[in-house]
Amino acid sequence: MEIILVILIYGGFGYALYKVAKSKNREPFIWILIGLILSPIIVLIILALMPSVQNKKKLKRSKTKNKR
């Protein structure tokens, strides 16, 4: 029974890491992997404090619009 609880808790932290990484335009699966290796709580706090990254697709589109 305890193992199921641990799996559910890690799954919840994995989902939280995925959502926060996605909202910051970062690679979510890399952050989930880091969270599994280290502590998911610490990685979630670090990720939440990091600034958002501009999306590369949006950046390329804005550069091409400025050239015209």
N, C-alpha and C positions, 0 to 999 in steps of 0.2 A: 504494500500500500504506500509506503514512504517513497519508493522509487517512482511511482506514478505522480506523486505530488512534486517531486524534484523535477521531473520531465515537464510537467505543466508550468512550473515556475520559470524554468529556463526557456520554455516556449513563449511565455508571456514577455520575458525580457528580450527574447529574439525579435518578437513582433514589435516591441517598443523601439528597439534599435533600428529595425527596418523602416519604421515610419519616420523617426527623427532623421535618419540618414537620407531618406528620400526627400524630406522637406528641406534639407540643407544642400541638395543637389550633390550628394556624395554617393559612392558605391556602397549600397546596403549590404551585400553579401560579404564583402571584405570586413565591414564593421561587425557583422554577426559572428564571423570567424574569429576576429580579435576578441570579441566578448566571450566566446566559448573557451578560448585559450587563457585569457586573463579573467577578470571578474566582470560580469555583465553590468553590474551597478556602476563601477568605476568608469567603464567604457561609455556607458550611457551619459554620465555626468560630463565627461570630456567632450563627447560629441555634441551635447546640448550647449556647451559653452563656446564651441567653435563657430566662427562666422560662416555664413552661407557662401557657396561658390557659385559664380555665374555659370549658367548653362552654356556649353560650347556652341550649340546650335544657335542659340539666341545671339551670342557674341558674333558669330560668323555672319548672320543675317544683318545685324546692325552695321557691320563693317562694309558689306556690299551695298547697303542703302546709302551710306555716306559717300561712296565712290561715284555714284550716279549723279 
